[in-house]
Amino acid sequence: MDLPEDETAAGPAGDPELDCVEPVEVPWEVLSPDALRGVVENFVLREGTDYGDREFSHEQKVLQVLESLRRGESRVLFDPETSTVTLLPRE
């Protein structure tokens, strides 16, 4: 399929700025409780984090991540290029 001259593979309507969009930090407080819980649960399931010698339940891991967000040790990032959300440690 050929693209019209005003549209390129660079992005919608040929906007080259949309190619290199940086992830955006989303304050966890603006997420609804259900959305926040979904983001955290998805992260816990996806990461398979090593918690050392002690085993933690899924619920305990979720609560640990939520507490990390509340303490400001982690942050929620939205990547507009891939429409994905992840959690990262605060630098």
C-alpha positions in Angstrom: 0.0 0.0 0.0 1.4 3.4 -1.0 1.1 6.3 1.4 -0.1 9.7 0.2 2.7 12.2 0.0 1.7 14.0 3.2 1.7 10.8 5.2 4.9 8.8 5.9 6.0 5.9 8.1 7.2 8.6 10.6 3.8 8.7 12.3 0.2 9.9 11.8 0.0 12.6 9.2 3.7 12.4 8.7 4.6 13.9 12.1 8.3 13.0 12.6 8.1 14.2 16.3 5.8 11.2 17.1 8.7 8.8 16.2 10.7 9.6 19.4 8.1 10.2 22.0 9.6 9.8 25.5 7.6 7.8 28.1 5.5 10.0 30.4 5.4 9.7 34.1 1.9 9.3 35.4 1.3 10.2 39.1 -0.1 7.0 40.6 -2.6 9.1 42.6 -4.5 10.1 39.5 -5.2 6.5 38.6 -8.5 5.0 39.8 -8.1 2.3 42.4 -9.0 -0.3 39.9 -6.6 1.0 37.3 -3.8 1.2 39.8 -4.4 -2.3 41.0 -4.4 -3.6 37.4 -1.1 -1.9 36.6 0.5 -3.2 39.7 -0.9 -6.8 39.3 0.3 -6.8 35.7 3.7 -5.7 36.7 4.0 -8.3 39.5 2.9 -11.1 37.1 5.2 -9.9 34.3 8.4 -9.2 36.4 8.8 -12.4 38.3 10.8 -10.4 40.8 13.3 -12.3 43.0 12.3 -11.7 46.6 15.2 -13.6 48.1 15.0 -16.7 50.3 11.5 -15.9 51.5 8.4 -16.7 49.4 5.7 -14.0 49.1 2.1 -14.5 47.9 0.9 -12.6 44.9 -1.1 -10.3 47.2 2.0 -9.6 49.3 3.9 -8.7 46.2 1.1 -6.4 45.1 1.1 -4.7 48.5 4.9 -4.2 48.4 4.7 -2.5 45.0 1.9 -0.3 46.1 3.8 0.7 49.2 6.9 1.4 47.0 4.7 3.8 44.9 3.3 5.5 48.1 6.9 6.0 49.4 8.0 7.6 46.1 10.5 4.8 45.5 8.8 3.7 42.2 7.0 5.5 39.4 4.4 4.7 36.8 5.5 5.4 33.2 3.2 5.4 30.1 4.9 4.8 26.7 2.8 6.5 24.1 4.7 4.8 21.3 3.7 1.3 22.4 0.7 2.3 24.5 2.1 0.4 27.4 2.5 1.1 31.1 5.3 0.0 33.4 6.7 0.6 36.8 10.3 1.7 37.4 12.4 2.6 40.4 12.8 6.3 40.9 16.3 7.4 40.0 
